[in-house]
Amino acid sequence: MELDIKKTATLRHVAELAGVSASTASLVLNRKGDISEATRNRVLQAMEQLNYVPRDPRAKSEALSPDAQNTVRFLKIARHGQTVNLDHNIFISDYIDGMSSEATRRDYSLQVVTHENESIGSIVEGLIGADLRGIIALGTELSDEDLQTILDCGLPNVIIDTHRPFMKGNFIDMDNNQLVCSALEYLKNQNFSRIGLVGSYSSVMNFKLRQDAFRRSMKALGLPVDPAHLLSVASTIDGAYSDSVKQLADSSDIAEAYLCANDVIAFGFIRALRERGLSVPNDVSVIGIDNLHMAAAFDPPLTSLNFSKKRIGAMAVRILDDLIAIDEPQPPVKVLVSGELVLRDSVKELPKANKRS
């Protein structure tokens, strides 16, 4: 591959010349990761050939203005846009509000940068030489490889809205096990026994965690899981509606109540139930997760699991501040924030005497 070395070389140029990914080049640059000696040497040779000299933002802090020295950046990353989209902007704004308040309290300036349809390698490359003390990344749509690239970026970092129990990094997420179990326990106490799940096939770890939590919680509560009551749909309103219509049409067995993987899916699912001629909550009860602002204004108002998004945002800044303040490597921190069920009109108590058989 021929490159014009007269132009300012970027990390992507280095990666292309060395025949590796940008994330691998970043790992070599930051002396991290399990990289073979041969690959490491190729990357270093490419850096030398291209006269690539990265700037270390931590090494130049003395030359920065006081404001620049105290800047942290929130990376709002949409990899496929199935959940990081307009439907969830208010949800993400709550995260940002929490970060902003805590950043101000701790004398940091918060930058918010949106990345859509960008590779993680190019996003990390954009951090090199930036006047940043640390970063917080929205991990909702990120793969394990994406997350590892960010964790190895060389800056103090915290990942929110996803959880990886086996990865060495700082993560803050909602406690999906507690949230799901509390919803199912409530339904059981309201005399429901035939409970379904409307999950999603979208590539989002929280959806998988909620599906796993559903099965475990149903077993712990002594409730049967009927495969006929398990749906898997897209995570947009229109996509959830369309997929639900098709899957409901193929089934003559409808559960008494459904837990949806999030509120957006619940909105689409309720539309599909109506098209099937079913009333919510008279025929079927529905619970969502996230407690979006529009849940209260939906018809019917949606019962939903709520957790403090602002608290998660504020906690991310607090953890990041600790990482910045202490020069020595710190053990990773993983935080799960619990929540509560907000009762509205989409769930109706099922009297024991009138339970459907």
WOVENLIN-V748898 format. One record per backbone hydrogen bond with DSSP energy under -0.5 kcal/mol. NH is the residue of the N-H (numbers start at 1). CO is the residue of the C=O. If there is no record, write none. Layout:
nh=NH co=CO
nh=NH co=CO
This chain:
nh=5 co=3
nh=7 co=4
nh=14 co=10
nh=15 co=11
nh=16 co=12
nh=17 co=13
nh=18 co=14
nh=19 co=15
nh=20 co=15
nh=25 co=21
nh=26 co=22
nh=27 co=23
nh=28 co=24
nh=29 co=25
nh=30 co=26
nh=31 co=28
nh=32 co=27
nh=35 co=33
nh=40 co=36
nh=41 co=37
nh=42 co=38
nh=43 co=39
nh=44 co=40
nh=45 co=41
nh=46 co=42
nh=47 co=43
nh=48 co=44
nh=49 co=45
nh=50 co=46
nh=51 co=48
nh=52 co=47
nh=53 co=51
nh=54 co=52
nh=57 co=55
nh=59 co=56
nh=60 co=56
nh=61 co=58
nh=63 co=60
nh=64 co=61
nh=69 co=65
nh=70 co=66
nh=70 co=67
nh=71 co=68
nh=72 co=109
nh=73 co=134
nh=74 co=111
nh=75 co=73
nh=75 co=136
nh=76 co=74
nh=76 co=113
nh=77 co=75
nh=78 co=76
nh=78 co=115
nh=79 co=77
nh=85 co=83
nh=88 co=85
nh=89 co=86
nh=92 co=88
nh=93 co=89
nh=94 co=90
nh=95 co=91
nh=96 co=92
nh=97 co=93
nh=98 co=94
nh=99 co=95
nh=100 co=96
nh=101 co=97
nh=102 co=98
nh=103 co=99
nh=104 co=100
nh=105 co=101
nh=106 co=102
nh=107 co=104
nh=108 co=103
nh=109 co=70
nh=110 co=108
nh=111 co=72
nh=111 co=109
nh=113 co=74
nh=113 co=111
nh=115 co=76
nh=117 co=78
nh=123 co=119
nh=124 co=120
nh=125 co=121
nh=126 co=122
nh=127 co=124
nh=128 co=124
nh=128 co=125
nh=129 co=55
nh=130 co=127
nh=132 co=130
nh=133 co=71
nh=134 co=71
nh=135 co=156
nh=136 co=73
nh=137 co=158
nh=138 co=75
nh=139 co=137
nh=139 co=160
nh=142 co=139
nh=147 co=143
nh=148 co=144
nh=149 co=145
nh=150 co=146
nh=151 co=147
nh=152 co=148
nh=153 co=150
nh=156 co=133
nh=158 co=135
nh=159 co=170
nh=160 co=137
nh=161 co=172
nh=162 co=172
nh=167 co=164
nh=169 co=167
nh=171 co=169
nh=171 co=333
nh=172 co=159
nh=173 co=335
nh=175 co=337
nh=176 co=174
nh=179 co=175
nh=180 co=176
nh=181 co=177
nh=182 co=178
nh=183 co=179
nh=184 co=180
nh=185 co=181
nh=186 co=182
nh=187 co=183
nh=188 co=184
nh=189 co=185
nh=190 co=186
nh=191 co=188
nh=192 co=187
nh=195 co=193
nh=196 co=257
nh=197 co=229
nh=198 co=259
nh=199 co=197
nh=199 co=231
nh=201 co=233
nh=202 co=233
nh=204 co=202
nh=205 co=140
nh=207 co=204
nh=208 co=204
nh=209 co=205
nh=210 co=206
nh=211 co=207
nh=212 co=208
nh=213 co=209
nh=214 co=210
nh=215 co=211
nh=216 co=212
nh=217 co=213
nh=218 co=214
nh=219 co=215
nh=220 co=216
nh=221 co=217
nh=222 co=219
nh=223 co=218
nh=226 co=224
nh=227 co=225
nh=229 co=226
nh=230 co=227
nh=231 co=197
nh=231 co=229
nh=233 co=199
nh=234 co=239
nh=240 co=236
nh=241 co=237
nh=242 co=238
nh=243 co=239
nh=244 co=240
nh=245 co=241
nh=246 co=242
nh=247 co=243
nh=248 co=244
nh=249 co=245
nh=250 co=246
nh=251 co=248
nh=254 co=252
nh=256 co=194
nh=257 co=194
nh=258 co=285
nh=259 co=196
nh=260 co=258
nh=260 co=287
nh=261 co=198
nh=263 co=289
nh=266 co=262
nh=267 co=263
nh=268 co=264
nh=269 co=265
nh=270 co=266
nh=271 co=267
nh=272 co=268
nh=273 co=269
nh=274 co=270
nh=275 co=271
nh=276 co=272
nh=277 co=274
nh=278 co=273
nh=281 co=279
nh=283 co=279
nh=284 co=279
nh=285 co=256
nh=286 co=346
nh=287 co=258
nh=288 co=303
nh=290 co=305
nh=295 co=292
nh=296 co=292
nh=296 co=293
nh=298 co=294
nh=298 co=295
nh=300 co=298
nh=302 co=295
nh=303 co=286
nh=304 co=342
nh=305 co=288
nh=306 co=304
nh=306 co=340
nh=309 co=307
nh=312 co=308
nh=313 co=309
nh=314 co=310
nh=315 co=311
nh=316 co=312
nh=317 co=313
nh=318 co=314
nh=319 co=315
nh=320 co=316
nh=321 co=317
nh=322 co=318
nh=323 co=319
nh=324 co=320
nh=325 co=321
nh=326 co=322
nh=327 co=325
nh=335 co=171
nh=337 co=173
nh=338 co=336
nh=340 co=306
nh=342 co=304
nh=343 co=341
nh=346 co=301
nh=347 co=344
nh=350 co=190
nh=351 co=349
nh=354 co=351
nh=355 co=352
